[in-house]
Amino acid sequence: MVKQIFSPLSNEVKIYRAILRPKGWFDPDTGLIDAKAFKLRLERNPPETKISAALSPEKAVSLIPSGKTYGVIEIQVKDIRSLGLNVVQDKPNHISITGIPCDEQSAQDYAVKLADVARLVI
């Protein structure tokens, strides 16, 4: 569970996710986002339960320790909430998308839905 430390984000806020992999997260020809960009990594120990994002493209890139990114995805908070998920600012420069069930099929279904409402900005 992610603790709400900051004021809840407005539905109008846009959040950003850095693209970590050059292949599979988006189509460079169409700019369409692939579900892999939002898939929980359940095979990790412990399993991933939230998706990281930031309040600006620059902050999203800065969250990546290696600094190596291949673009940035933008998604509006209201679009995430319309899927029944939540968006929580848990650190000054970090946002978490929460509420995704941690079973393989649900994680995949939500990844597809998030990819459908996201767009490539960089």
Secondary structure, DSSP 4 states (H G I P E B T S, - for coil): -----SPPPPTT-EEEEE---SSSSB-TTT-PBPGGGG---TTSSSPP-SEEEBSSHHHHHHTSTT---S-EEEEEHHHHHTTT-EEEEEETTEEEEE---SSHHHHHHHHHHHHHH-EE--
